[in-house]
Amino acid sequence: MTATADVSMPLRHPDAPAPGTQIPSHYAFCFGCGVDHSTGLHLQVTAGEGLTLTAQFTVTEHHQGAPGLAHGGLLSAAFDESMGALNWLIHVPAVTGRLEIDFRRPVPVDRTLSITAKVTGRSGRKVFATAEGRLDSPDGPLAVTAAATFIAVGLEHFRSHGRPEDVAKAVANAKTRAVAREFEVNP
């Protein structure tokens, strides 16, 4: 990722999820973190210290590209979702502007990818992040590395570009969840 000269480290928001707590899904039907998506990744994301988090994703038969191996685009989605969840820690709703993935080794079906991600800086509306994924444990063999740039947006972005019934459903769902949030996170 190429960053501008005015990059600084944002502060963890005082109302960010506490270290060790699960970061909730931002939308129940999200392919990455949604609990109601039948064949989604069902990514489990946990807030870490500072501006870090961990995530777990188990590759199933629904996630194959080559026989018995995770699809590369699907792994990219897991990293996009993991790094996107970092925005919960700084309370900045954002969308992906750029995503870079390096595949270091295959990720087989029935294996778990342990992802660690961190915010590496912010410049204006841009939030920069990196992540790495290891097989079966946070200390397992390195399988994937990634870097991303997210662009801060408001709810109007989704109202202008998303399918209206889905945006309304997401907003209504966010209001009824047990997790209170005083800021927008991709609805």
C-alpha positions in Angstrom: 0.0 0.0 0.0 1.2 3.4 -0.8 0.4 5.9 1.9 0.6 9.7 1.8 3.0 11.7 3.9 0.2 12.8 6.3 -0.5 9.3 7.7 -0.9 9.1 11.5 -2.1 6.4 13.8 -5.7 6.8 14.9 -6.7 6.2 18.5 -8.8 3.3 19.6 -12.3 4.7 20.3 -13.2 4.7 24.0 -16.4 2.8 23.1 -14.7 0.2 20.9 -15.3 -3.5 21.8 -13.1 -4.5 24.7 -10.1 -6.7 24.0 -11.1 -10.3 24.0 -14.7 -9.6 23.1 -16.4 -10.7 19.8 -17.0 -8.0 17.2 -20.5 -8.5 16.0 -21.6 -8.9 12.4 -22.3 -5.5 10.8 -25.1 -7.1 8.6 -26.7 -10.5 9.2 -26.6 -11.4 5.5 -23.0 -10.4 4.9 -21.1 -13.1 3.1 -18.1 -12.6 5.4 -19.5 -12.2 8.9 -23.3 -12.7 8.5 -24.8 -15.3 10.8 -27.9 -15.6 8.5 -25.9 -16.3 5.3 -26.3 -20.0 4.7 -23.0 -20.6 2.8 -21.0 -17.6 4.0 -17.7 -17.6 5.8 -19.2 -17.1 9.3 -16.0 -15.3 10.3 -15.6 -15.1 14.0 -13.8 -11.8 14.9 -12.4 -10.9 18.3 -11.1 -7.4 19.3 -7.5 -7.4 20.3 -5.3 -4.9 22.1 -4.8 -1.4 20.6 -5.9 -1.4 17.0 -5.7 -5.2 16.4 -8.1 -8.1 16.0 -8.1 -11.8 15.4 -10.5 -13.8 13.2 -11.1 -17.4 12.5 -12.5 -19.0 9.3 -12.9 -22.7 8.7 -12.9 -23.7 5.0 -15.8 -25.9 4.1 -16.8 -27.7 0.9 -18.8 -24.6 -0.1 -15.6 -22.5 -0.2 -13.6 -24.6 -2.7 -11.9 -23.3 -5.9 -9.6 -26.2 -6.9 -10.7 -29.6 -5.5 -10.2 -29.7 -1.8 -8.7 -26.1 -1.6 -10.1 -22.7 -0.7 -10.9 -20.4 -3.6 -8.5 -17.5 -3.8 -11.2 -14.9 -4.2 -13.0 -16.4 -1.2 -9.8 -16.1 0.9 -9.6 -12.4 -0.3 -13.1 -11.9 1.0 -12.1 -13.3 4.4 -9.2 -10.8 4.6 -11.4 -7.9 3.3 -13.9 -8.7 6.1 -11.3 -9.1 8.8 -9.5 -5.9 8.0 -12.9 -4.1 7.5 -13.9 -5.1 11.1 -11.0 -3.0 12.3 -13.2 0.0 11.7 -15.2 -1.1 14.8 -12.1 -0.2 16.9 -11.9 3.4 15.6 -15.6 3.9 15.0 -15.2 4.8 11.3 -17.7 3.4 8.9 -15.7 2.6 5.7 -15.7 0.6 2.5 -12.8 -1.1 0.7 -10.9 1.1 -1.6 -8.0 -1.2 -2.3 -7.1 -4.8 -1.4 -3.8 -6.6 -2.0 -3.4 -10.3 -1.3 -0.3 -12.6 -1.4 -1.1 -16.3 -1.4 1.9 -18.1 0.3 0.5 -21.6 0.5 -2.7 -23.5 -0.3 -5.5 -23.4 2.3 -7.2 -26.9 2.3 -10.9 -27.7 3.0 -11.6 -28.6 6.7 -8.7 -26.4 7.9 -9.0 -23.2 9.9 -7.4 -20.0 8.9 -6.3 -17.8 11.9 -6.2 -14.2 10.8 -4.5 -11.3 12.7 -5.1 -7.8 11.4 -4.1 -4.3 12.5 -4.7 -0.7 11.6 -1.4 0.8 10.3 -2.5 4.4 9.8 -5.1 7.0 8.7 -4.9 9.9 6.4 -8.1 11.9 5.9 -10.8 9.5 4.8 -8.3 6.7 4.2 -7.7 4.0 6.8 -4.8 1.6 6.2 -4.6 -2.0 7.4 -2.5 -5.2 7.1 -3.2 -8.8 8.0 -1.8 -12.3 7.9 -3.4 -15.7 7.9 -1.9 -18.9 9.4 -3.1 -22.4 9.1 -4.8 -24.0 12.2 -3.5 -21.6 14.8 -2.1 -18.1 15.2 1.4 -19.7 15.2 0.8 -22.1 12.3 2.3 -21.9 8.9 1.9 -18.6 7.1 -0.6 -19.0 4.3 -1.8 -15.5 3.2 -0.8 -11.9 3.8 -2.9 -8.8 2.9 -3.0 -5.1 2.9 -5.9 -2.7 2.4 -7.1 0.8 2.2 -10.6 1.6 3.4 -12.4 4.8 2.6 -14.6 6.4 5.3 -18.3 6.8 4.2 -21.6 7.5 5.8 -24.9 5.7 5.6 -25.9 7.8 2.7 -23.3 5.9 0.6 -25.4 2.7 1.0 -28.7 4.5 0.5 -27.5 6.0 -2.7 -25.9 2.8 -4.1 -27.4 -0.2 -2.4 -30.7 -2.0 -3.0 -33.2 0.0 -0.9 -34.9 -3.0 0.7 -31.6 -4.4 1.8 -30.4 -1.1 3.3 -33.8 -0.7 5.2 -33.5 -4.3 6.4 -30.0 -3.8 7.7 -30.8 -0.5 9.4 -33.9 -2.1 11.1 -31.8 -5.1 12.1 -29.1 -3.0 13.6 -31.7 -1.2 15.8 -33.0 -4.5 17.2 -29.7 -6.3 18.0 -28.4 -6.8 21.5 -25.2 -4.9 20.6 -25.8 -1.2 20.9 -23.7 1.1 18.6 -23.7 4.8 18.5 -22.1 5.0 15.1 -22.7 3.6 11.6 -20.8 0.5 10.5 -21.7 -0.4 6.9 -25.2 -0.4 7.9 
